[in-house]
Amino acid sequence: MGNILYVIPARGGSKGIPGKNIKLLAGRPLIAYSIDVAKQLADDYADICVSTDDPKIADAARVEGIDVPFLRPAELATDSCGTYEVLIHALDFYRSMGKEYDTLVLLQPTSPLRTAGDVRGALAIYAPDIDMV
């Protein structure tokens, strides 16, 4: 499969449920469930990127054992900014640190019931000649 970067995009602003990514679900912050899946899949926790603009979300990720080496710029944390731009920003950051990835796994915090098995199944059908699974 190559080098995989697991990206968990979690901006602080939300119109519907403010602070939703760190709201408790069954006693844990919502983002913790995506971090759990990434930790089950990644060979190295350094290949898990929590992309956030919010220091509280970064702190929650650190409590779960994931380093957050950057805060996303404000212009990439608006309602009008797409996931694509967030992914490119993450790739550019790691590239600037000398780390290249050829596959991205997007783990939205708002999908807490997704399992590592679900992601493994998607990766099993993924091929470099297709855009996404």
N, C-alpha and C positions, 0 to 999 in steps of 0.2 A: 504494500500500500504506500510505502514511502514515509516521508515526514508529515505527521498530522499535527495541526494546531487546533485545539479545542477552544472555541470562542464562546464565552457567555456574555452577551451584551445586556447590560443592566443600567439604564439611565435612572437618574434620581427623580426626574419630573414625570408626573403622570396626572392626566386630567381626571381619569376615572377613579383610580384608587391611589391617592398620594402615598409615596413610600412603599408601593406594593412589593417591590423586590426584596424588602427586608421585613415585610409583615409576617407574623408567625402563622404557620400552617402545621398543625399537629405539634406545636411547641418548638418549631424550628423556623428560621427565616426561609422564605420561599426560595431564595437563591441557593440555599444549602443543598436542595435536591438535585439541581443541575451540577453543582460542584461534586456531589457524591458520584454521579454518573461519570463525569470526566475523570475523576480519580480512579474509577474502576477500569477505565479504558486507556488512559495515558501511561506510557512507559516511564515518563518523567513528569512530575508536577510542573516543571518549568514550561511544559508544552500546553499548559492550561492558562488561558488568558481571560480574566474577568475584565471586560472593557466597560468602565463606568466613569461618570463625571462626578460621582457623589462619594465624598470621604466616608460616609456612614456605610455605604455598600462595600467600599474597599475594606473597611474594618471588619465587616461581617465575613467577607471572603478570607481575610487573614485569620479570623477565629476558626475557620474551617480548614486552615492549613495551606491556603493558596496565597502566594505573593502577588501583589498588584503593583507592577513596576511603573505604571503611569496612570494618570487620570486623563480621561478623554477630554479634548477641548470642547468648550461650550457650544461651538457651532456644529459639533457632531452629536449633540444631545438635545436636539429640538424635535418637535412633532413632525417637522417637514424633512428631517434627515432620514435617509433610508439605511437599511442594514448593510447594503453594499458598501457604502462609504465607511461605515464602522469597521467592516472586515478589512478593507484596503488600509485603513489607518493602522489596524493591528498588525497586518503583514508588513507594512512599511516600518513600524517600530521595531519588530523583530529583525527585519533585514538590516536596519541600521546598527543592530547589535551583533550582526554576523550570522544570524540564524535564518535559514531558508526553509519554507514549508511548501509542499506540493499538493496538500489536501487540507481542506478546512472542514471541521465539524461544528456546526452551529447548534448550540444548546440554549434555547430560549428559557429563561427562568420561569416563564408563565406556563411551562409544560412539566409540572412536577411529577406526573405519573409516568413519564417516559423512563424506560429502564435502559441499563447498559446493554441488555439483550436486544432491545429495539434498535439501538444504534449499531450494534454488531451486525444485525440483519440488514440494515441499510448499507453499511460498508461492504457487506458481502455482494451486494448487487451493483455497487458503484463501479464505474469504469472511467478511466481518464478521458474517454471520448464523449462523455455526457456531462452536462453542466451541473446537475444535481440529482439527488435522490430524495 
